[in-house]
Amino acid sequence: GNQVIYSGANGIAVRNGSGFGVLDNEVDFSNKNGIYVDNAGLFLIAGNDVDNSRNDGIAVEDGSGFGVIGNTVDHSSRDGIHIERSSAFGVIDN
């Protein structure tokens, strides 16, 4: 995986994607969300370690057919995991 430290915006961001994975990454301190996915489908967010996010640790907006599985989120200023305007998803064992 990747290591992102001190991001000025989102640690990892995916917009308008389909059929992808955000897997086994480390994000430590982001000024926005640790992991942010917007307007995407058929994806997996799994095995990530997200610490010290100024907004949400993991945020998904307008997603469909996805899983948020086996992630660790610590010290988020807002939600650890935030899902909005989404369908057909699972949040499991985080």
GICORVEN-V982585 format. One record per backbone hydrogen bond with DSSP energy under -0.5 kcal/mol. CO is the residue of the C=O (numbers start at 0). NH is the residue of the N-H. Records with the same first field share a line. If there is no record, write none. Layout:
CO=NH + NH
This chain:
1=25
3=27
6=30
8=31
11=35
13=37
16=40
19=43
20=22
21=45
24=48
25=3
26=28 + 50
27=5
28=6
29=53
31=54
32=10
33=11
34=58
35=13
36=60
37=15
39=63
40=18
41=19
42=66
43=21 + 45
44=68
45=23
47=49 + 71
48=26
49=73
50=28
51=29
52=76
54=77
55=33
56=34
57=81
58=36
59=83
60=38
61=39
62=86
63=41
64=42
65=89
66=44 + 68
67=91
68=46
71=49
73=51
78=56
79=57
81=59
83=61
86=64
87=65
89=67 + 91
91=69
